[in-house]
Amino acid sequence: MRHFTFCSVLQGKELEQLAGIVHRDATAAHSFLFQEGDPAHEVFNILDGTVKLYKSLPDGRTQITGFLFPGDFLGLSTKGDYSYSAEAVTDVRVCRFQKRDMTVMFKDYPKLVDRLLTIASDELAAAQEQMLLLGRKTAQERILSFLRIMSERAQRRGQPASPIHLSMSRADIADYLGLTIETVSRTLTKLKDKGVLKLPRPQEVILAAGYDLAAAAEGDA
């Protein structure tokens, strides 16, 4: 797992110094790592489980902005408080760091800063992709794009492209994609009826052999 975390650039005594400031915590499903507006004193690296990020809207609703998995880093803030909430979708294990301790590490090891810049760039790319999902794609293209994202992220963690395991609920997927739960369920059923995928369990999607998910997500198949 260390290969996927932000500390992958450290070795030997560098890791020993990092171990001196890390705290390992477990968070139960549906509990918060932090909430929007809380003082941003800590940062986190996910070891196990799924976390959803969301922002509160002025009318009381919320908008899910992303899902994080083992290896992902969260909690970076240029302000004094968190600009979003982080809630455990499943039981989660994390490495937790005090920001003041990380500041010392950044001074000692500039390569950590470079690693976090890469993470921040990935977050920006994910945000831009979500804007495209919400603004330009049909419901079917949004769902196929989401499945492609989940499949690609699983492969980066050394898992197979299919089956795709969805630890989040249909409601969370709908919120993230700007759809209703009914539309998500209806579209998945339609894709199943076409032979594009199988749904052996609510949280498992098996792609048809040879199906070009990337092309279909862009409306090319």
Backbone as CSV, one residue per row, in Angstrom:
resi,resn,N_x,N_y,N_z,CA_x,CA_y,CA_z,C_x,C_y,C_z
1,MET,0.813,-1.203,0.000,0.000,0.000,0.000,0.854,1.265,0.000
2,ARG,2.050,1.196,0.602,2.867,2.398,0.678,3.195,2.938,-0.709
3,HIS,3.256,2.061,-1.707,3.572,2.485,-3.067,2.556,3.504,-3.580
4,PHE,1.317,3.431,-3.079,0.261,4.304,-3.582,0.077,5.560,-2.728
5,THR,0.706,5.628,-1.574,0.492,6.749,-0.674,1.461,7.874,-0.950
6,PHE,1.215,9.035,-0.336,2.061,10.198,-0.586,3.477,9.984,-0.060
7,CYS,3.656,9.059,0.903,4.980,8.834,1.489,5.825,7.875,0.660
8,SER,5.357,7.501,-0.533,6.091,6.538,-1.362,7.449,7.067,-1.801
9,VAL,7.659,8.383,-1.713,8.938,8.966,-2.131,9.987,8.889,-1.025
10,LEU,9.586,8.436,0.166,10.511,8.375,1.295,11.108,6.979,1.444
11,GLN,12.307,6.931,2.041,12.973,5.654,2.262,13.722,5.680,3.592
12,GLY,14.004,4.480,4.098,14.886,4.328,5.253,14.576,5.241,6.423
13,LYS,15.577,6.050,6.806,15.440,6.930,7.967,14.355,7.984,7.758
14,GLU,14.102,8.326,6.496,13.028,9.284,6.204,11.684,8.710,6.658
15,LEU,11.477,7.430,6.386,10.241,6.778,6.809,10.185,6.652,8.331
16,GLU,11.326,6.434,8.944,11.364,6.360,10.407,10.932,7.692,11.026
17,GLN,11.387,8.801,10.439,10.978,10.111,10.943,9.485,10.317,10.753
18,LEU,8.968,9.883,9.595,7.534,10.008,9.344,6.739,9.160,10.335
19,ALA,7.239,7.959,10.633,6.546,7.062,11.568,6.410,7.689,12.948
20,GLY,7.318,8.619,13.264,7.267,9.265,14.567,6.151,10.281,14.714
21,ILE,5.526,10.674,13.599,4.465,11.683,13.687,3.101,11.154,13.239
22,VAL,3.067,9.888,12.799,1.820,9.353,12.273,1.005,8.687,13.380
23,HIS,-0.321,8.802,13.250,-1.257,8.100,14.133,-2.192,7.291,13.242
24,ARG,-2.377,6.024,13.564,-3.268,5.183,12.779,-4.609,5.078,13.488
25,ASP,-5.655,5.396,12.766,-7.001,5.435,13.339,-7.964,4.595,12.515
26,ALA,-9.025,4.153,13.159,-10.126,3.471,12.479,-11.383,4.321,12.631
27,THR,-12.129,4.456,11.537,-13.370,5.226,11.534,-14.487,4.327,11.025
28,ALA,-15.566,4.245,11.770,-16.680,3.374,11.390,-17.453,3.961,10.212
29,ALA,-18.085,3.091,9.433,-18.913,3.528,8.318,-19.940,4.552,8.782
30,HIS,-20.141,5.581,7.954,-21.110,6.659,8.181,-20.669,7.636,9.276
31,SER,-19.411,7.533,9.702,-18.849,8.502,10.643,-17.956,9.469,9.868
32,PHE,-17.675,10.608,10.484,-16.913,11.650,9.804,-15.435,11.611,10.181
33,LEU,-14.572,11.778,9.172,-13.178,12.083,9.463,-13.083,13.552,9.871
34,PHE,-13.831,14.392,9.156,-13.990,15.794,9.514,-15.186,16.348,8.751
35,GLN,-15.687,17.495,9.197,-16.828,18.126,8.561,-16.461,19.512,8.051
36,GLU,-17.185,19.927,7.035,-16.971,21.241,6.449,-17.037,22.313,7.534
37,GLY,-16.019,23.168,7.575,-15.970,24.227,8.569,-15.163,23.895,9.804
38,ASP,-14.817,22.602,10.000,-13.968,22.230,11.139,-12.567,22.823,10.949
39,PRO,-11.873,23.122,12.046,-10.479,23.590,11.924,-9.625,22.541,11.213
40,ALA,-8.865,22.985,10.211,-8.078,22.061,9.390,-6.703,21.848,10.003
41,HIS,-6.670,21.075,11.079,-5.421,20.837,11.797,-4.725,19.551,11.377
42,GLU,-5.436,18.672,10.627,-4.886,17.354,10.316,-5.044,17.029,8.834
43,VAL,-4.191,16.124,8.367,-4.317,15.557,7.027,-4.319,14.035,7.169
44,PHE,-4.811,13.349,6.144,-5.042,11.915,6.256,-4.596,11.187,4.991
45,ASN,-4.148,9.964,5.165,-3.891,9.050,4.066,-4.723,7.789,4.323
46,ILE,-5.532,7.387,3.338,-6.423,6.248,3.523,-5.652,4.941,3.333
47,LEU,-5.778,4.052,4.300,-5.158,2.734,4.228,-6.132,1.668,3.751
48,ASP,-7.405,1.814,4.137,-8.399,0.805,3.803,-9.780,1.440,3.857
49,GLY,-10.653,1.045,2.915,-12.022,1.539,2.932,-12.271,2.643,1.912
50,THR,-13.482,3.183,1.942,-13.928,4.215,1.000,-14.454,5.427,1.759
51,VAL,-14.080,6.608,1.288,-14.522,7.867,1.887,-15.199,8.706,0.812
52,LYS,-16.304,9.356,1.156,-16.921,10.281,0.208,-16.710,11.718,0.687
53,LEU,-16.492,12.590,-0.280,-16.317,14.009,-0.010,-17.549,14.749,-0.503
54,TYR,-18.035,15.693,0.284,-19.179,16.468,-0.192,-19.193,17.859,0.420
55,LYS,-19.911,18.754,-0.282,-20.070,20.125,0.165,-21.542,20.391,0.458
56,SER,-21.785,21.250,1.417,-23.148,21.648,1.751,-23.567,22.826,0.875
57,LEU,-24.801,22.789,0.406,-25.346,23.858,-0.418,-26.181,24.799,0.443
58,PRO,-26.371,26.045,-0.001,-27.124,27.032,0.797,-28.536,26.600,1.167
59,ASP,-29.168,25.745,0.320,-30.547,25.319,0.587,-30.620,24.089,1.486
60,GLY,-29.461,23.659,2.022,-29.460,22.523,2.935,-29.118,21.197,2.295
61,ARG,-29.121,21.153,0.967,-28.746,19.919,0.284,-27.229,19.762,0.299
62,THR,-26.776,18.583,-0.119,-25.339,18.340,-0.241,-25.022,17.847,-1.649
63,GLN,-23.782,18.048,-2.071,-23.304,17.558,-3.366,-22.032,16.770,-3.150
64,ILE,-22.087,15.479,-3.498,-20.880,14.657,-3.406,-19.923,15.074,-4.515
65,THR,-18.681,15.356,-4.139,-17.689,15.822,-5.103,-16.642,14.765,-5.433
66,GLY,-16.621,13.672,-4.704,-15.647,12.645,-5.012,-15.669,11.494,-4.036
67,PHE,-15.027,10.398,-4.440,-14.844,9.223,-3.588,-13.350,8.933,-3.516
68,LEU,-12.884,8.584,-2.326,-11.471,8.284,-2.124,-11.302,6.849,-1.638
69,PHE,-10.149,6.274,-1.978,-9.886,4.862,-1.734,-8.481,4.692,-1.149
70,PRO,-8.096,3.447,-0.812,-6.762,3.238,-0.239,-5.653,3.877,-1.080
71,GLY,-4.770,4.587,-0.402,-3.692,5.300,-1.065,-3.970,6.770,-1.254
72,ASP,-5.253,7.169,-1.200,-5.604,8.573,-1.431,-5.312,9.432,-0.206
73,PHE,-5.029,10.692,-0.474,-4.649,11.671,0.541,-5.750,12.712,0.619
74,LEU,-6.078,13.182,1.814,-7.106,14.208,1.950,-6.837,15.093,3.157
75,GLY,-7.493,16.257,3.137,-7.373,17.185,4.251,-6.550,18.409,3.949
76,LEU,-5.938,18.481,2.757,-5.176,19.666,2.398,-6.098,20.880,2.339
77,SER,-5.677,21.984,2.914,-6.492,23.193,2.909,-5.583,24.403,2.987
78,THR,-5.848,25.372,2.133,-5.072,26.610,2.178,-5.672,27.597,3.161
79,LYS,-6.845,27.252,3.698,-7.504,28.105,4.682,-7.364,27.472,6.069
80,GLY,-7.977,28.091,7.043,-7.877,27.580,8.401,-8.877,26.498,8.721
81,ASP,-9.802,26.234,7.795,-10.793,25.183,8.052,-10.996,24.350,6.796
82,TYR,-11.653,23.210,6.974,-11.917,22.322,5.843,-13.039,22.898,4.983
83,SER,-12.868,22.825,3.666,-13.872,23.376,2.751,-14.884,22.326,2.307
84,TYR,-14.781,21.103,2.824,-15.708,20.034,2.480,-15.749,19.048,3.643
85,SER,-16.727,18.155,3.609,-16.846,17.108,4.628,-16.321,15.793,4.068
86,ALA,-15.751,14.978,4.943,-15.242,13.650,4.561,-15.915,12.616,5.451
87,GLU,-16.732,11.758,4.861,-17.499,10.760,5.608,-17.120,9.354,5.140
88,ALA,-16.955,8.457,6.073,-16.626,7.072,5.745,-17.838,6.378,5.135
89,VAL,-17.670,5.829,3.940,-18.725,5.044,3.300,-18.739,3.636,3.886
90,THR,-17.550,3.096,4.090,-17.361,1.795,4.731,-16.517,2.022,5.985
91,ASP,-16.248,0.975,6.720,-15.246,1.102,7.780,-13.923,1.498,7.125
92,VAL,-13.239,2.442,7.744,-12.041,3.019,7.134,-10.889,3.005,8.128
93,ARG,-9.681,2.737,7.614,-8.457,2.908,8.401,-7.598,3.971,7.724
94,VAL,-7.053,4.877,8.516,-6.264,5.969,7.963,-4.978,6.182,8.757
95,CYS,-4.009,6.810,8.098,-2.877,7.427,8.786,-3.238,8.904,8.959
96,ARG,-3.085,9.400,10.165,-3.460,10.785,10.469,-2.214,11.551,10.902
97,PHE,-2.062,12.754,10.341,-0.901,13.581,10.641,-1.346,14.980,11.075
98,GLN,-0.686,15.537,12.066,-0.890,16.936,12.409,-0.217,17.805,11.350
99,LYS,-0.906,18.847,10.903,-0.345,19.692,9.852,0.963,20.347,10.301
100,ARG,1.047,20.705,11.578,2.283,21.351,12.056,3.468,20.398,11.957
101,ASP,3.216,19.100,12.177,4.289,18.115,12.044,4.673,17.919,10.576
102,MET,3.658,17.944,9.714,3.933,17.779,8.289,4.725,18.960,7.752
103,THR,4.502,20.151,8.289,5.248,21.326,7.846,6.751,21.119,8.053
104,VAL,7.116,20.498,9.169,8.523,20.191,9.438,9.048,19.192,8.408
105,MET,8.242,18.181,8.103,8.651,17.182,7.113,8.837,17.830,5.735
106,PHE,7.983,18.758,5.399,8.099,19.425,4.105,9.415,20.193,4.000
107,LYS,9.822,20.813,5.101,11.079,21.555,5.096,12.273,20.614,4.971
108,ASP,12.198,19.472,5.637,13.303,18.515,5.605,13.372,17.746,4.290
109,TYR,12.202,17.492,3.699,12.151,16.648,2.499,11.273,17.318,1.429
110,PRO,11.860,18.206,0.634,11.089,18.901,-0.414,10.394,17.957,-1.388
111,LYS,10.898,16.739,-1.535,10.257,15.796,-2.463,8.844,15.440,-2.011
112,LEU,8.569,15.593,-0.710,7.189,15.392,-0.245,6.268,16.458,-0.810
113,VAL,6.775,17.688,-0.906,5.986,18.773,-1.480,5.678,18.475,-2.945
114,ASP,6.689,17.978,-3.669,6.477,17.620,-5.072,5.418,16.531,-5.195
115,ARG,5.457,15.567,-4.271,4.478,14.479,-4.300,3.071,15.013,-4.058
116,LEU,2.934,15.945,-3.122,1.618,16.505,-2.832,1.129,17.402,-3.964
117,LEU,2.050,18.051,-4.669,1.650,18.831,-5.845,1.069,17.912,-6.917
118,THR,1.654,16.730,-7.049,1.115,15.756,-7.991,-0.289,15.332,-7.576
119,ILE,-0.475,15.096,-6.279,-1.794,14.717,-5.764,-2.804,15.832,-6.015
120,ALA,-2.395,17.087,-5.764,-3.290,18.217,-5.985,-3.662,18.344,-7.464
121,SER,-2.712,18.058,-8.349,-2.989,18.105,-9.789,-3.995,17.033,-10.178
122,ASP,-3.857,15.840,-9.572,-4.809,14.766,-9.837,-6.206,15.151,-9.361
123,GLU,-6.285,15.833,-8.206,-7.572,16.267,-7.682,-8.219,17.283,-8.620
124,LEU,-7.410,18.187,-9.171,-7.939,19.172,-10.114,-8.464,18.499,-11.371
125,ALA,-7.721,17.515,-11.866,-8.176,16.785,-13.049,-9.490,16.059,-12.777
126,ALA,-9.623,15.480,-11.569,-10.865,14.785,-11.201,-12.027,15.768,-11.124
127,ALA,-11.771,16.968,-10.597,-12.821,17.985,-10.503,-13.264,18.427,-11.892
128,GLN,-12.316,18.567,-12.802,-12.657,18.961,-14.169,-13.460,17.874,-14.866
129,GLU,-13.113,16.622,-14.590,-13.853,15.511,-15.197,-15.286,15.484,-14.678
130,GLN,-15.463,15.767,-13.376,-16.821,15.775,-12.846,-17.642,16.896,-13.473
131,MET,-17.027,18.055,-13.709,-17.738,19.153,-14.369,-18.219,18.728,-15.750
132,LEU,-17.389,17.982,-16.464,-17.790,17.480,-17.777,-18.934,16.487,-17.642
133,LEU,-18.846,15.612,-16.637,-19.908,14.636,-16.409,-21.250,15.324,-16.200
134,LEU,-21.241,16.360,-15.366,-22.489,17.010,-14.984,-23.014,17.948,-16.059
135,GLY,-22.116,18.441,-16.899,-22.541,19.469,-17.837,-22.798,19.028,-19.253
136,ARG,-22.158,17.946,-19.707,-22.203,17.633,-21.128,-22.695,16.225,-21.468
137,LYS,-22.694,15.320,-20.522,-22.955,13.921,-20.859,-24.383,13.505,-20.538
138,THR,-24.876,12.519,-21.290,-26.182,11.941,-21.016,-26.098,11.085,-19.757
139,ALA,-27.255,10.658,-19.266,-27.276,9.814,-18.065,-26.472,8.536,-18.283
140,GLN,-26.646,7.906,-19.448,-25.908,6.663,-19.713,-24.411,6.931,-19.784
141,GLU,-24.008,8.023,-20.431,-22.587,8.355,-20.532,-21.996,8.673,-19.160
142,ARG,-22.793,9.315,-18.300,-22.311,9.613,-16.945,-22.036,8.329,-16.174
143,ILE,-22.963,7.380,-16.265,-22.808,6.127,-15.522,-21.634,5.316,-16.083
144,LEU,-21.516,5.253,-17.397,-20.394,4.537,-17.997,-19.066,5.208,-17.649
145,SER,-19.058,6.538,-17.607,-17.842,7.262,-17.219,-17.479,6.953,-15.774
146,PHE,-18.475,6.891,-14.927,-18.232,6.576,-13.517,-17.657,5.164,-13.383
147,LEU,-18.224,4.213,-14.103,-17.706,2.844,-14.062,-16.272,2.798,-14.594
148,ARG,-15.988,3.586,-15.637,-14.617,3.634,-16.163,-13.655,4.172,-15.106
149,ILE,-14.042,5.230,-14.418,-13.196,5.814,-13.372,-12.935,4.785,-12.277
150,MET,-13.990,4.099,-11.824,-13.836,3.106,-10.767,-12.948,1.941,-11.229
151,SER,-13.111,1.532,-12.486,-12.312,0.437,-13.021,-10.837,0.833,-13.115
152,GLU,-10.577,2.036,-13.621,-9.189,2.495,-13.768,-8.515,2.672,-12.414
153,ARG,-9.251,3.163,-11.436,-8.667,3.345,-10.106,-8.358,1.998,-9.465
154,ALA,-9.221,1.025,-9.701,-8.957,-0.320,-9.178,-7.686,-0.899,-9.805
155,GLN,-7.520,-0.679,-11.105,-6.329,-1.195,-11.779,-5.058,-0.542,-11.248
156,ARG,-5.127,0.736,-10.918,-3.953,1.407,-10.359,-3.578,0.841,-8.998
157,ARG,-4.570,0.245,-8.318,-4.287,-0.379,-7.021,-3.940,-1.860,-7.175
158,GLY,-3.741,-2.307,-8.421,-3.342,-3.676,-8.673,-4.495,-4.652,-8.746
159,GLN,-5.727,-4.163,-8.888,-6.903,-5.018,-8.973,-7.347,-5.162,-10.430
160,PRO,-8.160,-6.164,-10.749,-8.605,-6.344,-12.140,-9.575,-5.241,-12.573
161,ALA,-9.667,-5.034,-13.878,-10.571,-4.018,-14.426,-12.035,-4.395,-14.215
162,SER,-12.302,-5.688,-14.166,-13.660,-6.201,-13.949,-13.540,-7.521,-13.182
163,PRO,-14.428,-7.778,-12.219,-15.587,-6.970,-11.846,-15.215,-5.657,-11.151
164,ILE,-16.136,-4.709,-11.252,-15.981,-3.412,-10.593,-16.769,-3.455,-9.291
165,HIS,-16.086,-3.220,-8.186,-16.741,-3.239,-6.885,-17.117,-1.813,-6.474
166,LEU,-18.393,-1.599,-6.219,-18.904,-0.276,-5.851,-19.279,-0.293,-4.379
167,SER,-18.444,0.281,-3.558,-18.696,0.272,-2.114,-19.726,1.310,-1.703
168,MET,-20.019,2.261,-2.595,-20.989,3.312,-2.280,-22.401,2.897,-2.710
169,SER,-23.390,3.566,-2.155,-24.788,3.238,-2.449,-25.209,3.831,-3.790
170,ARG,-26.330,3.344,-4.311,-26.907,3.927,-5.525,-27.227,5.409,-5.292
171,ALA,-27.669,5.749,-4.088,-27.996,7.143,-3.782,-26.755,8.024,-3.878
172,ASP,-25.616,7.522,-3.379,-24.376,8.291,-3.454,-23.911,8.441,-4.901
173,ILE,-24.040,7.377,-5.677,-23.662,7.458,-7.094,-24.532,8.491,-7.796
174,ALA,-25.831,8.459,-7.523,-26.756,9.410,-8.137,-26.398,10.847,-7.755
175,ASP,-26.082,11.063,-6.492,-25.712,12.401,-6.023,-24.456,12.880,-6.748
176,TYR,-23.470,12.029,-6.840,-22.208,12.392,-7.489,-22.418,12.734,-8.966
177,LEU,-23.287,12.001,-9.636,-23.489,12.166,-11.069,-24.590,13.167,-11.410
178,GLY,-25.258,13.714,-10.406,-26.331,14.667,-10.668,-27.554,14.016,-11.271
179,LEU,-27.842,12.776,-10.852,-28.991,12.024,-11.352,-29.883,11.614,-10.195
180,THR,-31.045,11.069,-10.496,-31.888,10.486,-9.462,-31.509,9.020,-9.276
181,ILE,-31.876,8.466,-8.125,-31.611,7.043,-7.882,-32.323,6.195,-8.935
182,GLU,-33.533,6.595,-9.271,-34.315,5.848,-10.253,-33.611,5.813,-11.610
183,THR,-33.017,6.942,-12.007,-32.320,7.000,-13.289,-31.094,6.103,-13.280
184,VAL,-30.352,6.107,-12.175,-29.181,5.240,-12.065,-29.595,3.774,-12.186
185,SER,-30.602,3.377,-11.426,-31.049,1.980,-11.447,-31.600,1.596,-12.815
186,ARG,-32.399,2.486,-13.411,-32.999,2.200,-14.714,-31.919,2.074,-15.800
187,THR,-30.926,2.942,-15.750,-29.864,2.910,-16.765,-29.002,1.659,-16.625
188,LEU,-28.678,1.271,-15.396,-27.903,0.049,-15.186,-28.681,-1.168,-15.689
189,THR,-29.969,-1.195,-15.426,-30.802,-2.302,-15.907,-30.824,-2.326,-17.434
190,LYS,-30.913,-1.148,-18.042,-30.909,-1.056,-19.514,-29.600,-1.591,-20.087
191,LEU,-28.480,-1.241,-19.462,-27.179,-1.720,-19.918,-27.050,-3.235,-19.732
192,LYS,-27.652,-3.736,-18.637,-27.648,-5.183,-18.405,-28.457,-5.893,-19.486
193,ASP,-29.614,-5.339,-19.823,-30.469,-5.945,-20.839,-29.800,-5.948,-22.219
194,LYS,-28.933,-4.982,-22.457,-28.194,-4.918,-23.721,-27.032,-5.908,-23.758
195,GLY,-26.723,-6.509,-22.626,-25.603,-7.436,-22.557,-24.268,-6.767,-22.329
196,VAL,-24.305,-5.473,-22.003,-23.075,-4.716,-21.766,-22.427,-5.124,-20.447
197,LEU,-23.251,-5.426,-19.461,-22.721,-5.767,-18.141,-23.670,-6.704,-17.414
198,LYS,-23.162,-7.283,-16.344,-23.963,-8.119,-15.460,-23.950,-7.488,-14.071
199,LEU,-25.035,-7.714,-13.317,-25.163,-7.166,-11.964,-25.480,-8.308,-10.997
200,PRO,-24.496,-9.156,-10.700,-24.757,-10.298,-9.819,-25.129,-9.895,-8.409
201,ARG,-24.624,-8.747,-7.976,-24.934,-8.191,-6.661,-25.054,-6.685,-6.787
202,PRO,-25.788,-6.032,-5.872,-25.987,-4.578,-5.990,-24.695,-3.778,-6.080
203,GLN,-23.623,-4.282,-5.478,-22.377,-3.518,-5.459,-21.278,-4.150,-6.305
204,GLU,-21.682,-4.919,-7.310,-20.705,-5.533,-8.202,-21.183,-5.435,-9.641
205,VAL,-20.284,-4.995,-10.517,-20.579,-4.865,-11.944,-19.539,-5.657,-12.718
206,ILE,-19.999,-6.584,-13.560,-19.108,-7.371,-14.404,-19.299,-6.915,-15.841
207,LEU,-18.239,-6.431,-16.469,-18.313,-5.947,-17.841,-18.285,-7.107,-18.819
208,ALA,-18.982,-6.949,-19.942,-18.950,-7.961,-20.991,-17.543,-8.041,-21.575
209,ALA,-17.111,-9.228,-21.914,-15.768,-9.429,-22.466,-15.589,-8.599,-23.734
210,GLY,-14.492,-7.845,-23.771,-14.183,-7.052,-24.960,-14.920,-5.729,-25.050
211,TYR,-15.749,-5.425,-24.091,-16.508,-4.171,-24.151,-15.576,-2.987,-23.924
212,ASP,-15.625,-2.001,-24.848,-14.759,-0.822,-24.764,-15.451,0.230,-23.887
213,LEU,-15.209,0.142,-22.588,-15.870,1.036,-21.643,-15.469,2.491,-21.871
214,ALA,-14.192,2.728,-22.167,-13.721,4.100,-22.374,-14.417,4.754,-23.561
215,ALA,-14.537,4.028,-24.671,-15.193,4.580,-25.854,-16.678,4.817,-25.591
216,ALA,-17.322,3.869,-24.911,-18.746,4.014,-24.624,-19.014,5.209,-23.719
217,ALA,-18.108,5.459,-22.780,-18.273,6.591,-21.853,-18.205,7.925,-22.582
218,GLU,-17.550,7.937,-23.769,-17.451,9.164,-24.555,-18.504,9.202,-25.661
219,GLY,-19.428,8.225,-25.643,-20.484,8.200,-26.640,-20.057,7.659,-27.980
220,ASP,-18.916,6.936,-28.014,-18.382,6.417,-29.274,-18.710,4.949,-29.514
221,ALA,-19.518,4.361,-28.606,-19.846,2.945,-28.789,-21.248,2.674,-28.263
